[in-house]
Amino acid sequence: MFGIIRPCRHRLSERLHASWMAHLCGLCLALRDDHGQLARTATNYDGLVISVLVEAQSPKAADRRTAGPCPLRGMRTAPVARGEGARLAAAVSLALASVKVRDHVLDGDGVFARRPIAAGARRVTRRWERQSAGSAAVVGFDTGVLLAAAGRQEEAESAVTAGGPLLLATAPTEEATAAAFAHTAVLAGRPGNAAALAEAGRLFGRLAHLLDAAEDRAEDEAKGLWNPLTVTGTPQAEAERLCRDAVHGIRLALSEVEFTDRALVHRLLAHETGEAVNRVFGRPDHACASTAPPGLDPNNPYQQPGHGHPEKPKQPRSLIPGCAVWAAMACTCQLLCCSHDDPFSRERREGFCQRNDCCDNCDCDCSGCCDGCDCCGCDCCDCGGCDCG
């Protein structure tokens, strides 16, 4: 699963973790219900922030329904978010996923260099664009804004290549995320929040773009691919400064928003964005707590105690059985969300969040924290201090 916001279970209180999981599963199920099983592959951590923002501003009680058993929850039922927030998050995620797949096809990345796969991917992107536009219209949002902004990305990159400033490259992403964030105020019935949320969304888009560029810089340079940091000759230190400025700006913008319950929003956008910067650029003194039992990975939101998977040597699958297993795992989000056996080699693979989150040197114990953590003083469970004022 992709996205810059990847909270470990131990950085969230029990209440906030349950709420975060409700939005994550709600986004996945909204994609399935509105757009089909394949659309569930567009589930991402950043997209669920849209659903969280709508609920956090709404004066109504959280809208939940009980979802049926899911393999990723150990075949347990669970309360999941539903309603306009989840539908908006699904529409935005699907529209942006269509753009991402289209870019892979145009660049001929990996398997998309094969003509049959590229042709199938083009059909999928066209369908996703139509479907996202239809479901977004139901909640009063125009995904054309997102697609138009994405369409200007190539022009922006050309301007940067010609000697323009770095932030020209991030402008289309900023515009798209600003529109999505601002519309959450409309759905929640708090139009006065729209301007501040648009600013938070703009900076979030900038942050996501810069972090992606910084994370891929070495690989892009090795392959000769376009990267805004390389093209503009931006040092890593300057890229980090821009990212930390964006995080600070997001916190300032959120302080101007009127929320009914700001705890989860604050945790994700004021703290986890900073953790994302630390993860990409590194911080020598960075440490995070883990009270997970032995064999239980705190980064996997679905893993439950007593449900570990010991590694065993297995015979690789041939092409056709491997493809069948891959399709089944993709439709149940196992490829994206959790540790799994590779469909072909059957080797144990860590989930994306395990590979890209948390350190091993844990120096604090948050097992006794409450939802309004006194040591943080900012409506969330952090236990590491808060500088967002």
C-alpha positions in Angstrom: 0.0 0.0 0.0 1.3 3.4 -0.8 1.1 6.9 0.8 3.3 9.0 3.0 1.1 8.6 6.1 1.9 5.2 7.6 1.3 5.2 11.3 2.5 2.2 13.4 -0.1 0.7 15.7 1.9 1.8 18.8 1.9 5.5 17.8 -1.9 5.5 18.0 -3.9 5.1 21.1 -6.4 2.2 21.1 -9.3 4.5 20.2 -7.4 6.3 17.4 -6.1 3.0 16.0 -9.7 1.6 15.9 -10.8 4.8 14.1 -8.0 4.7 11.6 -8.7 1.1 10.8 -12.4 1.9 10.3 -11.5 4.6 7.8 -8.9 2.3 6.0 -11.4 -0.5 5.7 -14.2 1.9 4.8 -12.2 3.3 1.9 -11.4 -0.2 0.7 -15.1 -1.3 0.8 -16.3 2.0 -0.7 -14.0 1.3 -3.7 -15.3 -2.2 -4.0 -19.0 -1.2 -3.6 -18.8 1.7 -6.1 -16.2 0.5 -8.6 -15.7 -3.2 -8.3 -13.1 -5.6 -6.8 -10.1 -4.4 -8.9 -10.6 -0.8 -7.7 -9.6 -2.0 -4.2 -6.0 -1.9 -5.4 -6.3 1.9 -5.3 -6.7 1.8 -1.5 -4.0 4.0 0.0 -3.1 5.6 3.4 -3.2 9.1 2.1 -6.6 8.8 0.5 -8.3 7.8 3.8 -7.3 11.2 5.2 -10.2 12.6 3.2 -12.6 10.4 5.0 -11.0 11.3 8.4 -11.3 15.0 7.6 -15.0 14.8 6.8 -15.8 12.9 10.0 -13.6 15.1 12.2 -15.5 18.2 11.1 -19.0 16.7 11.1 -21.2 17.6 14.1 -22.9 14.2 13.7 -21.8 11.0 15.4 -19.4 8.8 13.4 -21.2 6.8 10.7 -20.2 3.2 11.0 -21.5 -0.2 9.7 -20.3 -3.7 10.5 -18.3 -5.2 7.7 -18.3 -8.9 7.2 -15.3 -11.2 7.8 -12.1 -10.2 5.9 -8.9 -12.3 5.5 -6.8 -9.2 6.4 -8.6 -9.1 9.8 -8.2 -12.8 10.5 -11.8 -13.3 9.2 -13.2 -11.0 11.9 -16.0 -8.5 11.4 -15.3 -4.9 12.2 -17.0 -1.5 12.3 -16.0 0.5 9.2 -16.6 4.1 8.1 -19.3 4.8 5.5 -21.1 7.7 4.0 -20.0 10.7 2.0 -16.6 11.0 3.4 -15.7 7.4 2.4 -17.2 7.9 -1.0 -15.3 11.1 -1.6 -12.1 9.4 -0.4 -12.8 6.5 -2.8 -13.4 8.7 -5.8 -10.3 10.8 -5.2 -8.2 7.7 -4.7 -9.5 6.1 -7.9 -9.0 9.2 -10.0 -5.4 9.6 -8.8 -4.7 5.8 -9.2 -5.8 6.1 -12.8 -3.3 8.9 -13.3 -0.6 6.9 -11.7 -1.2 3.8 -13.9 -1.4 6.0 -17.0 2.0 7.5 -16.2 3.5 4.0 -15.8 2.1 3.0 -19.2 3.5 6.2 -20.9 6.9 5.6 -19.3 6.9 1.9 -20.0 7.7 1.1 -16.5 8.3 -2.6 -15.6 5.5 -4.9 -16.9 3.8 -1.9 -18.5 6.4 -2.0 -21.2 4.6 -5.1 -22.5 2.1 -4.2 -25.1 -0.8 -6.5 -24.0 -0.5 -5.3 -20.4 -0.2 -1.7 -21.5 -3.4 -2.0 -23.6 -5.3 -3.6 -20.7 -4.0 -0.9 -18.3 -5.2 1.9 -20.6 -8.7 0.4 -20.6 -8.6 0.2 -16.8 -7.5 3.9 -16.5 -10.3 5.0 -18.8 -12.9 3.1 -16.8 -11.6 4.3 -13.5 -11.7 7.9 -14.7 -15.3 7.5 -15.7 -16.3 5.7 -12.5 -14.5 8.2 -10.2 -16.2 11.1 -11.9 -19.6 9.5 -11.5 -19.2 8.7 -7.8 -17.6 12.0 -7.0 -20.5 13.9 -8.6 -22.9 12.2 -6.2 -21.1 14.0 -3.3 -20.8 17.3 -5.3 -17.1 17.0 -6.2 -15.6 17.3 -9.7 -12.7 14.9 -10.3 -12.0 16.9 -13.5 -10.0 19.3 -11.2 -7.7 16.4 -10.3 -7.3 15.1 -13.8 -6.8 18.5 -15.3 -4.1 19.2 -12.7 -2.4 15.9 -13.5 -2.6 16.8 -17.2 -0.5 19.9 -16.5 2.3 17.9 -14.8 4.2 17.3 -18.0 4.1 21.1 -18.8 5.3 21.9 -15.3 8.1 19.4 -15.6 9.2 20.9 -18.9 9.2 24.4 -17.3 11.4 23.1 -14.5 13.8 21.4 -17.0 14.1 24.7 -18.8 15.4 26.4 -15.7 12.2 27.1 -13.6 12.1 26.8 -9.8 11.6 23.4 -8.1 8.1 24.2 -6.8 6.8 24.6 -10.3 6.9 20.8 -10.5 4.8 20.4 -7.3 2.2 22.9 -8.3 -0.3 20.5 -10.1 -0.2 18.1 -7.1 -0.7 20.9 -4.7 -3.8 22.1 -6.7 -5.3 18.6 -6.7 -4.9 17.9 -3.0 -6.1 21.4 -2.1 -9.4 20.9 -4.0 -9.9 17.5 -2.3 -9.2 18.8 1.2 -11.4 21.9 0.8 -14.4 19.8 -0.3 -14.4 17.9 3.0 -15.5 21.2 4.6 -18.5 21.3 2.2 -19.5 17.7 3.0 -19.2 18.3 6.7 -21.3 21.5 6.6 -18.5 23.8 7.6 -17.8 26.0 4.6 -15.8 28.3 6.8 -13.1 25.7 7.0 -12.6 25.4 3.3 -9.8 28.1 2.9 -7.7 26.7 5.7 -8.1 23.1 4.5 -7.2 24.1 1.0 -4.0 25.5 2.4 -3.3 22.4 4.4 -4.1 20.3 1.3 -1.8 22.4 -0.9 1.1 21.9 1.5 0.3 18.2 1.9 0.5 17.8 -1.9 3.8 19.6 -2.0 5.1 17.4 0.8 4.0 14.2 -0.9 5.6 15.2 -4.2 8.9 16.2 -2.6 9.2 13.1 -0.4 8.5 10.9 -3.4 11.2 12.7 -5.4 13.7 12.5 -2.5 13.0 8.8 -1.9 13.4 7.9 -5.6 16.3 10.2 -6.3 19.1 7.7 -6.3 17.2 5.2 -8.3 16.1 7.8 -10.8 19.6 9.0 -11.3 20.9 5.5 -11.8 18.3 4.8 -14.4 18.5 8.3 -16.0 14.9 9.1 -15.2 13.5 12.6 -14.7 13.6 13.8 -11.1 12.8 17.4 -10.1 15.5 17.5 -7.4 18.2 16.3 -9.8 17.1 18.6 -12.6 17.1 21.7 -10.4 20.3 20.6 -8.6 18.5 20.8 -5.3 20.6 19.5 -2.4 19.0 16.9 -0.1 19.3 19.4 2.8 17.3 22.0 0.9 14.7 19.4 0.0 14.4 18.4 3.6 14.0 22.1 4.6 11.2 22.5 2.1 9.5 19.3 3.5 9.8 20.5 7.1 8.4 23.9 6.2 5.4 22.2 4.6 4.8 20.1 7.7 4.9 23.3 9.8 2.5 25.0 7.4 0.1 22.1 7.6 0.1 22.4 11.4 -0.6 26.1 11.2 -3.4 25.7 8.7 -5.0 23.0 10.9 -5.0 25.3 13.9 -7.5 27.5 12.0 -9.9 24.7 11.3 -12.9 24.1 13.5 -13.2 20.4 14.3 -15.7 18.4 16.3 -12.9 15.9 17.1 -9.4 16.8 15.9 -7.5 13.9 17.6 -7.0 11.6 14.6 -6.6 14.4 12.1 -3.9 16.0 14.3 -2.1 12.7 14.7 -2.0 12.0 11.0 -1.4 15.4 9.5 0.6 17.1 12.3 2.7 14.2 13.5 2.8 11.4 10.9 3.8 13.9 8.2 6.8 14.7 10.3 7.5 11.0 10.7 7.4 10.7 6.9 10.1 13.3 6.6 12.2 11.6 9.2 11.7 8.3 7.4 12.9 9.6 4.1 15.7 11.9 5.2 16.7 10.1 8.4 17.1 11.5 11.9 19.8 10.1 14.2 17.8 10.3 17.4 14.5 9.0 15.9 13.1 6.2 17.9 9.5 4.9 18.2 7.9 2.7 20.8 6.7 -0.8 20.2 4.9 -2.9 22.7 4.0 -5.6 20.2 4.3 -9.2 21.4 7.3 -11.2 19.9 6.6 -12.2 16.3 3.9 -9.5 15.9 4.9 -6.6 13.6 3.5 -3.3 14.9 3.5 -1.8 11.4 1.0 -4.3 10.1 -2.5 -2.8 11.0 -4.2 -6.2 10.3 -2.0 -8.6 12.1 -3.4 -10.1 15.3 -1.6 -11.9 18.2 -1.4 -15.6 17.6 -1.7 -15.3 13.9 2.0 -15.3 12.9 3.2 -17.0 9.8 6.5 -19.0 10.2 8.6 -19.1 7.1 8.6 -22.5 5.4 10.4 -23.5 2.2 7.8 -23.9 -0.5 7.9 -24.9 -4.2 7.5 -21.9 -6.6 4.3 -21.8 -8.6 4.2 -21.9 -12.4 2.9 -19.0 -14.4 -0.8 -19.9 -14.6 -1.3 -20.9 -10.9 0.8 -17.9 -9.9 -1.3 -15.5 -11.9 -4.5 -17.0 -10.4 -3.1 -16.5 -6.9 -1.9 -13.0 -7.7 -5.4 -12.0 -8.9 -7.0 -13.4 -5.7 -4.5 -11.7 -3.5 -4.9 -8.4 -5.4 -8.7 -8.4 -5.1 -8.4 -9.0 -1.3 -5.7 -6.3 -0.9 -3.2 -8.8 0.5 -0.6 -7.7 -1.9 -0.9 -4.2 -0.6 -1.7 -4.4 3.0 0.1 -7.1 4.9 2.9 -9.7 4.9 2.3 -12.4 2.4 3.8 -15.2 0.4 4.9 -14.1 -3.1 2.3 -15.5 -5.6 5.1 -17.0 -7.8 8.2 -17.7 -5.7 6.1 -18.2 -2.5 8.9 -16.5 -0.5 7.7 -14.5 2.5 7.3 -10.8 1.6 6.8 -7.9 4.0 4.0 -5.5 3.5 4.8 -2.0 2.2 4.3 -0.4 5.5 6.6 -2.9 7.3 9.4 -2.1 4.8 9.0 1.6 5.2 8.1 2.4 8.7 9.5 2.4 12.2 12.9 1.8 13.6 14.1 -1.0 15.9 15.5 1.1 18.7 12.5 1.8 20.8 13.1 3.9 23.9 9.6 4.5 25.3 6.6 2.6 26.3 3.2 4.1 25.2 1.1 1.1 26.5 -0.5 3.3 29.1 -1.2 6.4 27.0 -4.7 7.8 26.7 -6.4 9.5 23.8 -5.5 13.0 25.1 -1.9 12.3 26.0 -0.7 14.8 28.7 2.9 14.4 27.8 2.2 15.6 24.3 -0.4 18.2 25.1 -2.0 18.0 21.7 -5.0 15.7 21.6 -3.1 12.7 20.4 -0.9 9.8 21.8 2.7 10.6 20.9 4.6 10.5 24.1 7.5 12.1 22.3 6.8 15.7 22.7 4.9 18.0 20.3 6.2 21.2 18.7 3.1 22.1 16.7 1.9 24.5 19.3 
